[in-house]
Amino acid sequence: MELANLVVAAALRRAALDAWIPEGEGKWSLPLQFLPDNSGWVELMRLKPGVRLGLHRHTGEVHALNLAGERRLNDGRVVRAGDYVYEPTGNVDWWEAIGSEDLLVHVVVKGSVEYLGAHHSVLQRITTADRIADYRRHCESLGVQPSELG
Protein backbone atom coordinates (compact mmCIF):
# COMPACT_ATOMS: atom_id res chain seq x y z
CA MET A 1 0.00 0.00 0.00
CA GLU A 2 3.00 2.32 0.47
CA LEU A 3 3.65 2.53 -3.26
CA ALA A 4 -0.04 3.16 -3.93
CA ASN A 5 0.05 6.04 -1.42
CA LEU A 6 3.07 7.55 -3.19
CA VAL A 7 1.32 7.28 -6.56
CA VAL A 8 -1.81 8.97 -5.18
CA ALA A 9 0.21 11.79 -3.54
CA ALA A 10 2.08 12.47 -6.81
CA ALA A 11 -1.15 12.38 -8.83
CA LEU A 12 -2.86 14.82 -6.47
CA ARG A 13 0.07 17.25 -6.79
CA ARG A 14 0.11 16.92 -10.59
CA ALA A 15 -3.64 17.62 -10.79
CA ALA A 16 -3.28 20.57 -8.34
CA LEU A 17 -5.75 18.91 -5.95
CA ASP A 18 -5.65 18.11 -2.27
CA ALA A 19 -8.47 15.55 -2.45
CA TRP A 20 -10.08 13.06 -4.81
CA ILE A 21 -13.03 14.05 -7.03
CA PRO A 22 -16.20 12.54 -5.54
CA GLU A 23 -18.36 10.68 -8.07
CA GLY A 24 -21.04 9.19 -5.87
CA GLU A 25 -21.42 7.23 -2.67
CA GLY A 26 -18.10 5.45 -2.06
CA LYS A 27 -16.56 6.31 -5.47
CA TRP A 28 -13.85 8.84 -6.36
CA SER A 29 -11.58 9.60 -9.30
CA LEU A 30 -8.29 11.38 -9.84
CA PRO A 31 -7.38 12.37 -13.41
CA LEU A 32 -3.84 11.70 -14.58
CA GLN A 33 -4.04 12.49 -18.30
CA PHE A 34 -6.61 13.45 -20.91
CA LEU A 35 -5.64 11.82 -24.20
CA PRO A 36 -5.28 13.83 -27.44
CA ASP A 37 -8.29 14.50 -29.67
CA ASN A 38 -10.72 13.55 -26.87
CA SER A 39 -9.77 9.92 -27.46
CA GLY A 40 -9.83 8.86 -23.81
CA TRP A 41 -8.38 9.44 -20.37
CA VAL A 42 -6.12 7.97 -17.71
CA GLU A 43 -7.18 8.08 -14.08
CA LEU A 44 -6.97 6.56 -10.66
CA MET A 45 -10.32 5.23 -9.45
CA ARG A 46 -11.07 4.55 -5.79
CA LEU A 47 -14.06 2.63 -4.44
CA LYS A 48 -15.12 1.58 -0.97
CA PRO A 49 -15.74 -2.14 -0.49
CA GLY A 50 -19.28 -3.03 -1.53
CA VAL A 51 -19.55 -0.34 -4.22
CA ARG A 52 -20.56 -1.75 -7.58
CA LEU A 53 -20.06 -0.27 -11.03
CA GLY A 54 -23.23 -1.02 -12.95
CA LEU A 55 -23.52 -2.67 -16.32
CA HIS A 56 -21.47 -0.70 -18.84
CA ARG A 57 -19.92 -0.93 -22.29
CA HIS A 58 -16.65 0.50 -23.54
CA THR A 59 -16.48 2.03 -27.02
CA GLY A 60 -12.69 1.63 -26.94
CA GLU A 61 -10.24 -0.62 -25.16
CA VAL A 62 -9.52 -0.35 -21.43
CA HIS A 63 -6.40 -1.24 -19.48
CA ALA A 64 -6.76 -1.54 -15.70
CA LEU A 65 -4.09 -2.25 -13.08
CA ASN A 66 -5.21 -2.88 -9.50
CA LEU A 67 -2.89 -0.98 -7.14
CA ALA A 68 -4.67 -1.88 -3.88
CA GLY A 69 -7.77 -3.73 -2.75
CA GLU A 70 -9.82 -6.29 -4.65
CA ARG A 71 -12.67 -6.36 -7.12
CA ARG A 72 -14.94 -9.11 -8.39
CA LEU A 73 -15.73 -9.09 -12.09
CA ASN A 74 -19.13 -10.14 -13.41
CA ASP A 75 -17.60 -13.44 -14.61
CA GLY A 76 -16.61 -14.29 -11.02
CA ARG A 77 -12.88 -13.57 -11.29
CA VAL A 78 -11.32 -11.77 -8.34
CA VAL A 79 -8.75 -9.13 -9.28
CA ARG A 80 -6.18 -8.30 -6.58
CA ALA A 81 -3.39 -5.75 -6.12
CA GLY A 82 -0.87 -6.19 -8.94
CA ASP A 83 -3.38 -7.84 -11.29
CA TYR A 84 -3.98 -6.38 -14.76
CA VAL A 85 -7.21 -6.58 -16.77
CA TYR A 86 -7.59 -5.81 -20.47
CA GLU A 87 -11.07 -5.05 -21.83
CA PRO A 88 -11.42 -4.96 -25.63
CA THR A 89 -13.53 -2.45 -27.53
CA GLY A 90 -17.22 -3.26 -27.06
CA ASN A 91 -16.70 -5.12 -23.79
CA VAL A 92 -19.84 -5.18 -21.62
CA ASP A 93 -19.45 -5.90 -17.91
CA TRP A 94 -20.06 -4.86 -14.33
CA TRP A 95 -17.86 -5.31 -11.27
CA GLU A 96 -17.70 -4.51 -7.57
CA ALA A 97 -15.12 -3.63 -4.93
CA ILE A 98 -14.81 -6.41 -2.37
CA GLY A 99 -12.71 -7.15 0.70
CA SER A 100 -11.87 -4.92 3.62
CA GLU A 101 -9.80 -2.11 2.08
CA ASP A 102 -10.48 0.56 -0.51
CA LEU A 103 -9.98 -0.50 -4.12
CA LEU A 104 -7.49 1.59 -6.07
CA VAL A 105 -7.26 1.04 -9.84
CA HIS A 106 -5.11 2.75 -12.47
CA VAL A 107 -7.31 2.88 -15.59
CA VAL A 108 -6.62 3.82 -19.21
CA VAL A 109 -9.94 4.35 -21.00
CA LYS A 110 -10.07 4.76 -24.77
CA GLY A 111 -13.32 6.05 -26.25
CA SER A 112 -16.27 6.48 -23.91
CA VAL A 113 -18.09 4.49 -21.24
CA GLU A 114 -21.79 3.77 -21.72
CA TYR A 115 -23.85 2.75 -18.69
CA LEU A 116 -26.60 0.41 -19.82
CA GLY A 117 -30.20 -0.30 -18.91
CA ALA A 118 -32.74 -2.84 -20.10
CA HIS A 119 -31.93 -4.38 -23.48
CA HIS A 120 -28.57 -2.59 -23.30
CA SER A 121 -30.13 0.82 -23.87
CA VAL A 122 -27.66 3.62 -23.09
CA LEU A 123 -28.63 5.39 -19.85
CA GLN A 124 -25.51 7.54 -19.61
CA ARG A 125 -22.45 8.10 -21.83
CA ILE A 126 -19.23 9.42 -20.31
CA THR A 127 -16.77 10.96 -22.76
CA THR A 128 -13.36 12.57 -22.44
CA ALA A 129 -15.04 15.98 -22.61
CA ASP A 130 -17.25 14.96 -19.66
CA ARG A 131 -14.20 13.89 -17.62
CA ILE A 132 -12.42 17.18 -18.40
CA ALA A 133 -15.53 19.15 -17.41
CA ASP A 134 -15.82 17.19 -14.13
CA TYR A 135 -12.18 17.96 -13.33
CA ARG A 136 -12.54 21.67 -14.14
CA ARG A 137 -15.77 21.95 -12.10
CA HIS A 138 -14.08 20.31 -9.14
CA CYS A 139 -11.08 22.66 -9.38
CA GLU A 140 -13.42 25.65 -9.59
CA SER A 141 -15.33 24.48 -6.50
CA LEU A 142 -12.00 24.35 -4.62
CA GLY A 143 -10.80 27.68 -5.98
CA VAL A 144 -7.74 26.17 -7.66
CA GLN A 145 -6.43 26.52 -11.20
CA PRO A 146 -6.74 23.26 -13.18
CA SER A 147 -3.46 21.74 -14.34
CA GLU A 148 -2.80 21.03 -17.99
CA LEU A 149 -3.38 17.28 -18.07
CA GLY A 150 -3.54 16.99 -21.87
C-alpha positions in Angstrom: 0.0 0.0 0.0 3.0 2.3 0.5 3.7 2.5 -3.3 0.0 3.2 -3.9 0.0 6.0 -1.4 3.1 7.5 -3.2 1.3 7.3 -6.6 -1.8 9.0 -5.2 0.2 11.8 -3.5 2.1 12.5 -6.8 -1.1 12.4 -8.8 -2.9 14.8 -6.5 0.1 17.3 -6.8 0.1 16.9 -10.6 -3.6 17.6 -10.8 -3.3 20.6 -8.3 -5.7 18.9 -6.0 -5.7 18.1 -2.3 -8.5 15.5 -2.5 -10.1 13.1 -4.8 -13.0 14.1 -7.0 -16.2 12.5 -5.5 -18.4 10.7 -8.1 -21.0 9.2 -5.9 -21.4 7.2 -2.7 -18.1 5.5 -2.1 -16.6 6.3 -5.5 -13.8 8.8 -6.4 -11.6 9.6 -9.3 -8.3 11.4 -9.8 -7.4 12.4 -13.4 -3.8 11.7 -14.6 -4.0 12.5 -18.3 -6.6 13.4 -20.9 -5.6 11.8 -24.2 -5.3 13.8 -27.4 -8.3 14.5 -29.7 -10.7 13.6 -26.9 -9.8 9.9 -27.5 -9.8 8.9 -23.8 -8.4 9.4 -20.4 -6.1 8.0 -17.7 -7.2 8.1 -14.1 -7.0 6.6 -10.7 -10.3 5.2 -9.5 -11.1 4.6 -5.8 -14.1 2.6 -4.4 -15.1 1.6 -1.0 -15.7 -2.1 -0.5 -19.3 -3.0 -1.5 -19.6 -0.3 -4.2 -20.6 -1.7 -7.6 -20.1 -0.3 -11.0 -23.2 -1.0 -12.9 -23.5 -2.7 -16.3 -21.5 -0.7 -18.8 -19.9 -0.9 -22.3 -16.6 0.5 -23.5 -16.5 2.0 -27.0 -12.7 1.6 -26.9 -10.2 -0.6 -25.2 -9.5 -0.4 -21.4 -6.4 -1.2 -19.5 -6.8 -1.5 -15.7 -4.1 -2.2 -13.1 -5.2 -2.9 -9.5 -2.9 -1.0 -7.1 -4.7 -1.9 -3.9 -7.8 -3.7 -2.7 -9.8 -6.3 -4.6 -12.7 -6.4 -7.1 -14.9 -9.1 -8.4 -15.7 -9.1 -12.1 -19.1 -10.1 -13.4 -17.6 -13.4 -14.6 -16.6 -14.3 -11.0 -12.9 -13.6 -11.3 -11.3 -11.8 -8.3 -8.7 -9.1 -9.3 -6.2 -8.3 -6.6 -3.4 -5.8 -6.1 -0.9 -6.2 -8.9 -3.4 -7.8 -11.3 -4.0 -6.4 -14.8 -7.2 -6.6 -16.8 -7.6 -5.8 -20.5 -11.1 -5.0 -21.8 -11.4 -5.0 -25.6 -13.5 -2.4 -27.5 -17.2 -3.3 -27.1 -16.7 -5.1 -23.8 -19.8 -5.2 -21.6 -19.4 -5.9 -17.9 -20.1 -4.9 -14.3 -17.9 -5.3 -11.3 -17.7 -4.5 -7.6 -15.1 -3.6 -4.9 -14.8 -6.4 -2.4 -12.7 -7.2 0.7 -11.9 -4.9 3.6 -9.8 -2.1 2.1 -10.5 0.6 -0.5 -10.0 -0.5 -4.1 -7.5 1.6 -6.1 -7.3 1.0 -9.8 -5.1 2.7 -12.5 -7.3 2.9 -15.6 -6.6 3.8 -19.2 -9.9 4.4 -21.0 -10.1 4.8 -24.8 -13.3 6.0 -26.3 -16.3 6.5 -23.9 -18.1 4.5 -21.2 -21.8 3.8 -21.7 -23.9 2.8 -18.7 -26.6 0.4 -19.8 -30.2 -0.3 -18.9 -32.7 -2.8 -20.1 -31.9 -4.4 -23.5 -28.6 -2.6 -23.3 -30.1 0.8 -23.9 -27.7 3.6 -23.1 -28.6 5.4 -19.9 -25.5 7.5 -19.6 -22.5 8.1 -21.8 -19.2 9.4 -20.3 -16.8 11.0 -22.8 -13.4 12.6 -22.4 -15.0 16.0 -22.6 -17.2 15.0 -19.7 -14.2 13.9 -17.6 -12.4 17.2 -18.4 -15.5 19.2 -17.4 -15.8 17.2 -14.1 -12.2 18.0 -13.3 -12.5 21.7 -14.1 -15.8 22.0 -12.1 -14.1 20.3 -9.1 -11.1 22.7 -9.4 -13.4 25.6 -9.6 -15.3 24.5 -6.5 -12.0 24.4 -4.6 -10.8 27.7 -6.0 -7.7 26.2 -7.7 -6.4 26.5 -11.2 -6.7 23.3 -13.2 -3.5 21.7 -14.3 -2.8 21.0 -18.0 -3.4 17.3 -18.1 -3.5 17.0 -21.9 
